[in-house]
Amino acid sequence: MSVKRLLIEILGRDVSASRELRGVAQELNSVRQASDLVTGALRTAGVLGLAYMGQQAVEAAWNLGQLGARARDVERNLIAFAGGAGRAAQFASAVADASGRTINQMQAAATASRLLQMGIAGTAEEMRIYVEGATRLGDQTLSASQRISSMVDFLKNQNLMMADNFGLSRMRIQALRDELLATQGLSREQATYRAIQEEIARQLEVLGPRAEDGAEAFDQLRAATQDLKLALADGLAPAMIDLARLLTQVAHQAPDTANQLIILAEAAATAAGAAITGQDAELAFLESVARSAGMEDRIARLRHRAAQERIADIEREIAGWREAAARGDIMAASQIRLLEAELSEARAAEKSAWAAVRAAEATDQWGAKLSAQIGLMERAGPKISGLVSAYLMLSDATREWVQARTDADIAGMDAYEDREAALDALGRMEAENARKRADAEEAAALTAQRAWQSSYNAQQRAYEDLRRTVRSALRPTQVTALDMGLSDIGQYVDQWDENARRLDAIAQRGFAELQQHADWASVLKIPPEVLAAGEAALRDWAARTAGAVRNLQRPDLLNIDAAVAAVQAELDRQAAVELSLDLVTKAAVERGLVGGEDAKQRVAQALGLEQALPVTLAASDTAWDDLVASLSGPEGTSPSLPVTLTVTEEGEGGGGATALGQVMGESLLAGVGLALNETQAMATFVQAIEDDMNRQRGRLEAVGTQLWQIIEVPLLQAMAKTPFVHRFARLVSPYVLEELEKRGRFGG
């Protein structure tokens, strides 16, 4: 049973809600203080205290863990002796009801198990007589559980001397036993039990109906808070015991495991706090370990797995209650409705978790591809540097030209200007790639944030729609002629604000109405000071309290089952309206009156009805192309998320949110890939060299002219001092003669 449903049951009992809640808060505070002690120890102790921290974790978890384990053992024993879970639940409920709800569920199950095991009782009615007799006829200075234990001892030993403890007549029991032995053919043991039952029934008839007095209210409060602690213990015990044992086992190892121990200790403290506040202790433990170990990428999958396990648990619980409903359990319907609401919330959480998983996977894939591109660029760096060096050292002539230019100190010339230009081009390319990476990361983060916000808004709208439906269903009711007729024939069913109707009657007739209905004073919780103040004060209080009930300000006076039935009726009414709209729209479309996607909305407007808005995000058919176009567009444009609001069928995977996360990740990768393909590193480098040579062409020509002017005279002098001219003449003379013959010897 969840804590939320347990609190609803507590508020429905005939004990002051404010006192109960204070008691529950005190119980929870004591448990929370124990957890805080463990958390503080784990965070402040050093490596030498690790073994002690493990012991403290075990000690803190032991109280609730032992309680949860003991409750499970009691339940298993009762199921075994009762012959099935259904009969076990029937016996435990009979014992709890007979005690006036003054004992908790574990005590009720243990009492029923003892009565069955020892053969004292074999039916729920026999258990009811024994337990009610114990709580109402026993020593009222003892607690309810002590009185019941005393009754079991009395029945087990059949010691009639103990009958005085419950005000039972030993003489009458002996006389009834002898009569049954003589007339019914029973064994002595059976006849004694039957005689005790009849004597208890006689005494209870003399005592009259059960009165809600102060002492019993305290017992009820104590049982309610213990039931709440049992609910906490049932969920906390398995996880906390395993974690504490783990700490104890590793705390004695060598000091080189100190970091691992600290991680486990902090995770155990986190799990304890999560369990006490009603969260998933195992998930909190695993998330803490992953975060401390630097594995944040695992957290999304851990949360998705926890959401799936939560769905499976709720579905199993629903199946169990449906079996109980088939056996006629009156509580099954309300429990199934509560569980179905929890199942819807769990499925929504699972969809959001799956979207986060897909987004994380897409980000990891994008990062891997980006790292590969960076690696390629890093490997290309040395090759580019080699090309630059080769460019600067094309030949020996180039080196001589550089040396001559340096010696001449030509103004405006820089021997390394070419290299600096190439390096500047590389720097610009690297800066551009860094900017593109930063833009892609920012776009991915913004897209994931928008997806999460859209999913959260959709869930919030769905929850608000449900609250509006509940508020609409809980409209104040009026007494009708049909109600009066059903009341006359005994078929009238109480409304959710039935107590408000009773208060209206008291406001009109005062004490005269209370005289006709003696139990109304306790049912409506009329304060004694109001009853003592007189007729006018009673009527005024009744009128004001009736308004408070109808305004939902007195939850302790609401009929929860009737309220749930009213909400179900409202949901059925809305479903009927939607079905009617579908039928009318289909007929109107077939006859050509309306058409298009908004046909249903137009029909609803024509009939004066409102059509419910969808609450689920789903990617459109063009989401892929639109996202690729927007992500690879010009600088300054923001990516678009082409989505539509539609009602989607529940299924596996993650629904609309999953599709959105998948489209987001794949589109981000596509945009980054397009941008990288459009950037050609080698082409950019070669183009930079060509542009630089064109810009320096004039300077190169000027250098050549100046060089010729410098070497012309020395060259001619060297030629005159060597046989170079004669050798040159002999080499070119054949070609000169051939050309002269073609033109004529004298150039004719």
Buried (B, 14 or more C-beta within 10 A) or exposed (E): BBBEBBBBBBBBBBBEBEEBBEBBEEBBEEBBEBBBEBBEBBEEBEEEBBBEBBBBBBEBBBBBBEBBBBBBEBBEBBBEBBEEBBBBBBBBBBBBBBBBBBBBBBBBBBBBBBBBEEEBBEEBEBBBBBBBBBBBBBEEEBBBBEBBBBBBEBBEEBEBEBBEBBBBBEEBBBEBBEEBBEEEEBEEEBBBBBBBBBBBEBBBEEBEEEEBEEEBBBBBBBBBBBBBBBBBBBBBBBBBBBBBBBBBEBBEEEEEBBEBBBBBBBBBBBBBBBBBBBBBBBBBBBBBBBBBEEEEEBBBBBBBBBBBBBBEBBEEBBEBBBEBBEEEBEBBBBBBBBBEEBBBBBBBBBBBBBBBBBBBBBBEBBEEBBEEBEEEBEEEEEEBEEBBEEBBEEEEEEEEBBEBBEEEEBEEBEEEBBBEBBBEBBEEBEEEBEEBBEBBBEBBEBBBEBBBEBBEEBBEBBBEEBEEBBEEBBEBBEEEEEBEEEEEEEEBEEBBBBBBBBBBBBBEBBEEBBEEEEEBBEBBBBEEEBBEEEEEBBBEBBBEBBBEBBEBEBEBBBBBBBBBBBBEEBBEEBEEBBEBBEEBBEEBBEEEBBEEEEBBBBBBEEEEBEBEEBBBBBBBEEBBEBBBBBBBEEEEEEBBBBBEBEEBEEEEEBBBBBBBBBBBBBBBBBBBBEBBEEBEBEEBBEEBBEEBEEEBEEBEEEBEEBBEEEEEEEEEEEEEEEEEEEEEEEEEEEEEEEEEEEEEEEEE
